[in-house]
Amino acid sequence: MTFDLKAFWEENRRCSDRFTTDKPRLALSLGIGEDVIKSVAGVTNHPRFYKDYAYQQRVRAQAGEIIERETGIAIGPAINAGSVTFASLFGGEVVYPDNAPPWIRPVIHHQDDIRAAIRRVDGADLRTLGIMPWWLEWRQRILDEYGVDMTTGYSFHGPATMSAMLCGTTRFLYFVYDYPELMRELYRAIEETGLRFMREMREFMGLSMRGMGVYDDDSALLSPKLFAEYEYPVLERWYAAFCPDPADRRYFHSDGDMSHLLDLLRQLGVSHVNLGPQVDLLRIRERMPRTVIHGHIPPFLVRNGNPDEIAALIARQFRQVGHDGGMVVETAGSLNEGTPLENMRAMMVAVDRHCRFDGRG
């Protein structure tokens, strides 16, 4: 049976991501990131993909033709820089492995390195730090060549993830216990840098000051006590700065198991959440009754499963939670490299058939 890709995405635009059943069906979000793009295009030279502007845009165009034909999703020009942009502001060297996305070499090895890292960003022009100079150069090239205005500033890595990248994960956790005052200084620096980056980039690019997202995988490693002491004040200030009204979008993502921290996320007023598949869907709804859940499909199921398994899970999750209108169907974390495009289509078909409010299913 044929499936009308164009009609699906046209209807999808009418499906609000707000907590309501006043829409044709649940919205579907397929965040096709650089891992999928490289996989579809058969990229083997990963450093070149991240360092060579022209090559990256050719790869995106090549993959985009295939992805749009199979899923109806247009892949235009963009900047793929991995997940190093924010941590690079603090001076970490960007490492480009042969077969993986870039990562940041830690800059904090000893407690004495903490204040040195803080001094790098204190009062500095953030547009001149880390990878931002070439990011902004690529942005201008895309604007000149394609007429596409790339933006940044609507999100930031959470302080636990930033600290783990700057210190190394194990060292970060030791330092929280061994040098709490120094780590509070680092957290304050991350807080200020995040505020400045989001505010200054939005001002520079003429963007709205409302709404923001936090991406903080490593916050899942903290106990409720440590989260309340270290994370909560930073996130509270960020959300207050950019999401002062109840209607403003307070988004939070973590691939980790945040089961023990759901109450604190609710207290922060998080309006949209995307959590790792280890977190039980019904528990999220129980602890966060008015939060829109983005998920909750395991990425490995979409990569390794078959269309029937994917459809069965989407239908079950709609019966469990999605029927209340407070859900956007997507993976609980990013789509993985090697995810078959036919399984993405299976998600589309399943949402169209099993997640409706207009009685057409």
Secondary structure, DSSP 8 states (H G I E B T S, - for coil): ----HHHHHHHHTTS-SSS-S-SSB-EE-----HHHHHHHHT---HHHHHH-HHHHHHHHHHHHHHHHHHH----------TT-HHHHTTT--EE--SSS--EE--S-SSTTHHHHHHHHHTT--GGGSTTHHHHHHHHHHHHHHH-------SEEE-HHHHHHHHH-HHHHHHHHHH-HHHHHHHHHHHHHHHHHHHHHHHHHHT--S--EEEE-GGGGGS-HHHIIIIIHHHHHHHHHHH--STTS-EEEEESS--GGGHHHHHHTT--EEEE-TTS-HHHHHHH-TTSEEEEEE-HHHHHHS-HHHHHHHHHHHHHHTGGGS-EEEEESS---TT--HHHHHHHHHHHHHHSBSSS--
